[in-house]
Amino acid sequence: MRFLFALILLAGIGIGAIYPWAMSNFSGREIGVWRVYELGRFRPATVSLSSRDEPVRVLVDLTAKAERIVSPQHTVLTLTAATNGRTVLASTLQFNHSDPREASPQLPDKIFRDEAGLITNVSPGSYVFTVGPGDAEDIPIRAVDLILRSGVGEVDRRAQPVGFSLMAVGAIGLMLGLRRRGGGSPENPNSQPPPPRWGRGAK
């Protein structure tokens, strides 16, 4: 049974955590990467998109000299995307949802990624992506990159609840199995009477 519950736990991790992460970061193809903040200055990025690019997932990489970004009540960056004077995407970014990766083995900087959203209906034309500062303070930002991916698959909203449920069932089952296995007390060798020293059966 422990093996079965271990499989359920692994399936839950795959459906609830790995699947949404892989769909967000690796599905579709990369349109390009644009540096939108450097040397203390934000600048907009203008990108030409066509209908064959839809849907377009908008990701932002923030490079900072920090081990973690903890800002549950604050916004680190804001992002808007507009075309023909119409805003098609507006998002706030906190960068506290996933573990960072190293910018370089020689540097203490870390790269944090957050998803700004999905542009599902793309009209051919130029899109202006504007990234700006939020209300979070004391975050030493080195650089900010805009990443666009086209033709991405949309994550099934049912995946995470199902995955988390399977993770809970698997974890509880494993805990109960381990508890039952360790529940029996080892036999005390002194609980048996000593063998006779004389007569039949003597050793």
C-alpha positions in Angstrom: 0.0 0.0 0.0 2.9 2.4 0.7 4.0 2.0 -2.9 0.5 2.9 -4.1 0.3 6.0 -2.0 3.8 7.0 -3.1 2.6 6.8 -6.7 -0.4 8.9 -5.8 1.8 11.5 -4.2 4.1 11.6 -7.2 1.2 11.9 -9.6 -0.2 14.8 -7.5 3.1 16.6 -7.7 3.3 16.1 -11.4 -0.3 17.3 -12.1 -0.4 20.1 -9.5 3.1 21.6 -9.7 5.2 20.3 -12.6 2.5 20.4 -15.3 1.5 24.1 -14.8 5.2 25.2 -14.5 6.2 23.3 -17.7 3.2 24.7 -19.7 4.0 28.2 -18.6 7.7 28.1 -19.3 8.2 25.6 -22.1 5.1 25.2 -24.2 4.9 27.0 -27.6 7.9 28.8 -29.1 9.8 31.9 -27.9 9.1 35.0 -29.8 12.0 37.0 -28.2 13.5 38.6 -25.2 13.6 42.4 -24.6 15.6 44.3 -21.9 13.1 46.8 -20.4 15.2 47.9 -17.4 18.9 48.6 -17.1 21.1 51.1 -15.4 18.3 52.5 -13.4 16.0 53.2 -16.3 12.8 51.6 -17.6 12.0 51.7 -21.3 9.0 50.3 -23.2 9.4 47.5 -25.7 7.5 47.6 -29.1 6.9 44.2 -30.6 5.1 43.3 -33.8 2.7 40.4 -33.4 0.5 38.5 -35.8 -2.6 36.3 -35.4 -0.5 33.2 -35.9 1.3 34.0 -32.6 -1.8 33.7 -30.4 -2.1 33.0 -27.7 0.9 34.9 -26.4 2.2 34.3 -22.9 3.9 37.3 -21.3 6.7 36.5 -18.8 9.1 38.8 -16.9 12.5 38.0 -15.6 13.9 40.2 -12.8 17.6 40.1 -11.9 18.3 41.3 -8.4 20.9 40.9 -5.7 18.7 39.0 -3.3 18.2 35.5 -2.2 14.4 35.7 -2.0 11.7 38.3 -2.8 9.0 38.3 -0.1 6.4 40.9 -1.0 2.9 39.3 -0.4 1.3 42.8 0.2 3.4 44.8 -2.3 3.8 44.9 -6.0 7.4 44.8 -7.3 6.6 45.7 -11.0 3.6 46.6 -13.1 3.1 45.7 -16.7 0.7 46.9 -19.4 0.4 45.8 -23.0 -1.4 48.1 -25.5 -2.1 48.2 -29.2 -3.9 50.9 -31.2 -4.4 52.8 -28.1 -6.2 49.9 -26.4 -4.9 48.1 -23.3 -5.0 44.4 -23.8 -3.2 43.3 -20.7 -2.5 44.9 -17.3 -0.8 43.0 -14.5 1.1 43.3 -11.2 4.1 41.2 -10.5 5.4 40.0 -7.1 8.1 37.4 -8.1 7.5 35.3 -4.9 5.9 32.2 -6.5 9.0 30.2 -7.6 12.6 29.6 -6.7 15.2 31.9 -8.4 18.0 30.7 -10.6 21.6 32.0 -10.7 22.4 34.7 -13.2 26.1 33.6 -13.2 28.3 31.4 -11.0 30.6 34.4 -10.5 27.8 36.8 -9.4 25.5 36.9 -6.4 22.6 38.1 -8.5 19.5 35.9 -8.8 16.9 35.8 -11.6 13.3 35.7 -10.5 10.5 34.9 -13.0 6.8 35.9 -12.9 4.0 35.5 -15.4 2.2 38.7 -16.4 -0.6 36.9 -18.2 -1.9 35.6 -21.5 -3.0 37.6 -24.6 -5.5 35.2 -26.1 -6.7 37.3 -29.1 -3.9 38.9 -31.1 -4.7 41.4 -33.8 -1.9 42.0 -36.3 0.1 45.1 -35.4 2.6 46.7 -33.0 2.2 46.0 -29.2 3.8 48.3 -26.7 4.8 46.6 -23.4 5.4 49.0 -20.6 7.0 47.9 -17.3 7.3 50.1 -14.3 8.0 50.0 -10.6 5.5 48.9 -8.0 5.2 49.9 -4.4 7.7 47.4 -3.0 10.8 49.0 -1.6 14.5 48.0 -1.0 14.7 45.5 -3.9 18.1 46.0 -5.6 17.0 45.5 -9.2 19.8 45.0 -11.7 17.8 44.3 -14.9 14.4 43.3 -16.1 13.7 41.3 -19.3 10.4 40.8 -21.1 9.9 37.3 -22.6 7.1 36.5 -25.1 6.1 33.0 -26.1 3.6 32.2 -28.8 1.3 29.3 -29.4 1.4 28.3 -25.8 -0.9 25.7 -24.3 -3.3 27.0 -21.7 -3.1 25.3 -18.3 -6.3 23.4 -17.4 -7.7 25.1 -14.3 -8.7 21.8 -12.9 -5.2 20.5 -12.8 -3.9 22.2 -9.6 -6.9 21.3 -7.4 -6.8 17.7 -8.6 -3.0 17.6 -8.1 -3.2 19.1 -4.6 -5.9 16.6 -3.6 -3.8 13.7 -4.8 -0.7 15.0 -3.0 -2.8 15.2 0.2 -4.1 11.7 -0.2 -0.7 10.3 -1.0 1.0 12.1 1.9 -1.7 11.0 4.5 -1.6 7.4 3.2 2.2 7.3 3.5 2.1 8.7 7.1 -0.5 6.2 8.2 1.4 3.3 6.6 4.7 4.3 8.3 2.8 4.7 11.6 1.3 1.2 11.4 4.7 -0.2 10.5 6.3 1.3 13.5 3.4 0.7 15.9 4.4 -2.8 17.1 7.0 -2.9 19.9 10.0 -5.2 19.5 9.9 -8.5 21.4 11.7 -8.3 24.7 14.2 -11.2 24.9 13.9 -11.1 28.7 10.1 -11.8 28.6 10.7 -15.5 28.0 11.7 -17.8 30.8 15.3 -18.9 30.7 16.0 -22.4 29.4 16.5 -25.1 32.1 20.1 -25.9 33.1 19.4 -29.5 34.2 17.4 -32.4 32.9 15.8 -32.6 29.5 16.2 -29.6 27.3 19.2 -28.4 29.2 21.8 -26.5 27.2 
